[in-house]
């Protein structure tokens, strides 16, 4: 005998709905009155719909909170956005950091200005205030070696990704030692969660590779490199905590504009 899915016990239907993404939840509640009522009566499902409607996703600490606590945090987010006002202010640190080369990196809560000077790489970090994240506005300076360049920042993990380039030998037979270093954003020291740093040789000449910026996605990092001879572009993804390769996807040829987004 065939049984309709809506004839299943409510506990089983809730368990099925809990495994769906928000699009599936919305689609199910449009099919019949019983599924609609189950979705509307579930605080967890309503929370998932509201979270996705705001283009948000749960952070790693969400599993430690109850559904009611997550809903309260989401409401605090809505209240903070409703009361947000744009504040214009001068940035007095910029003239003091102007050097031969300047970089600007911006994340959700952090602004970074890096300037190459004779005495090294000066990095200014501006932490934006956030009511929902419990962050106060503050700023600090870091001083790094002159051969370092800022590639990425993830303030939620206290992570600053920099590139260390050192010439080994002379062109055309020489190479450049391309070293990606994981530092703490708060102190500029080596990040305690990474076991080692990666060194990627970049040969000079027609077979040289050009590397793009690094993007951080939780425990993963991604970068794009292009072969100057074939114009082939590969997306490289690795675990920055264990330095294990996750995947490398090669595509050729590719337009001149590329990045790991």
ZIUR-V343041 format. One record per backbone hydrogen bond with DSSP energy under -0.5 kcal/mol. CO is the residue of the C=O (numbers start at 1). NH is the residue of the N-H. E is the energy in kcal/mol with one decimal. If there is no record, write none. Layout:
CO:NH:E
CO:NH:E
This chain:
4:7:-1.7
5:8:-1.6
9:13:-2.1
10:14:-2.5
11:15:-1.8
12:16:-1.9
13:17:-2.6
14:18:-2.1
15:19:-0.5
16:19:-1.2
17:20:-1.5
21:25:-2.3
22:26:-2.5
23:27:-2.2
24:28:-2.3
25:29:-2.1
26:30:-0.6
27:30:-0.7
28:31:-1.6
28:32:-0.7
32:36:-1.9
33:37:-2.5
34:38:-2.1
35:39:-2.3
36:40:-2.4
37:41:-1.9
38:42:-0.8
39:42:-0.6
41:43:-0.6
42:46:-2.1
43:47:-2.1
44:48:-2.2
45:49:-2.1
46:50:-2.4
47:51:-2.6
48:52:-2.2
49:53:-2.2
50:54:-1.0
51:54:-0.6
51:56:-2.1
52:55:-1.9
59:62:-1.7
61:64:-1.4
62:65:-1.9
66:70:-2.3
67:71:-2.5
68:72:-2.1
69:73:-2.0
70:74:-2.3
71:75:-2.3
72:76:-2.2
73:77:-1.8
74:78:-2.1
75:79:-2.6
76:80:-2.2
77:81:-2.2
78:82:-2.3
79:83:-1.7
81:84:-1.0
86:88:-0.5
87:89:-0.5
90:92:-0.7
91:94:-1.5
92:96:-0.6
93:97:-0.9
94:97:-1.2
94:98:-0.7
95:98:-0.6
101:116:-2.9
103:114:-2.5
105:112:-3.4
109:128:-3.5
110:107:-3.2
111:126:-3.0
112:105:-2.7
113:124:-3.1
114:103:-3.2
115:117:-0.6
115:122:-2.7
116:100:-2.1
116:101:-0.6
117:120:-1.5
120:117:-2.5
120:122:-0.7
121:123:-0.5
121:144:-3.1
122:115:-2.8
123:125:-0.5
123:142:-2.7
124:113:-2.2
124:126:-0.5
125:127:-0.6
125:140:-1.8
126:111:-2.5
126:128:-0.6
127:138:-1.3
130:134:-0.7
130:135:-2.3
131:134:-0.5
135:130:-2.0
138:127:-3.0
140:125:-2.9
142:123:-3.0
142:144:-0.5
144:121:-2.6
145:148:-1.6
147:165:-1.6
149:163:-2.9
152:161:-2.5
154:157:-1.4
154:159:-2.4
155:158:-1.4
158:185:-1.0
159:154:-2.6
160:162:-0.6
160:183:-2.8
161:151:-3.3
161:152:-1.6
162:181:-2.7
163:149:-1.6
163:165:-0.6
164:166:-0.5
164:179:-2.6
166:177:-3.3
168:175:-2.9
170:173:-0.6
170:174:-2.2
174:204:-1.5
175:168:-3.3
176:178:-0.8
176:202:-2.1
177:166:-1.7
177:179:-0.8
178:180:-0.5
178:200:-3.9
179:164:-3.1
179:181:-0.5
180:198:-0.9
181:162:-2.4
181:183:-0.6
182:191:-2.6
183:160:-2.7
184:188:-2.5
189:184:-3.1
191:194:-1.1
198:180:-1.8
199:201:-0.5
200:178:-1.3
201:203:-0.5
202:176:-1.4
205:208:-1.5
208:228:-3.0
210:226:-2.5
213:224:-0.6
215:222:-2.2
217:220:-1.9
219:240:-1.7
219:241:-0.6
220:217:-3.2
221:238:-2.3
222:215:-2.6
223:236:-2.9
224:212:-3.4
225:234:-2.6
226:210:-2.4
226:228:-0.5
227:231:-2.2
231:254:-0.8
232:227:-2.8
233:251:-3.2
234:225:-2.2
234:236:-0.6
235:249:-2.3
236:223:-2.2
237:246:-2.9
237:247:-1.7
238:221:-2.9
238:240:-0.7
239:243:-2.4
239:244:-0.7
241:195:-2.0
244:239:-2.6
247:237:-2.6
248:250:-0.5
249:235:-3.0
251:233:-3.5
256:258:-0.6
259:261:-1.2
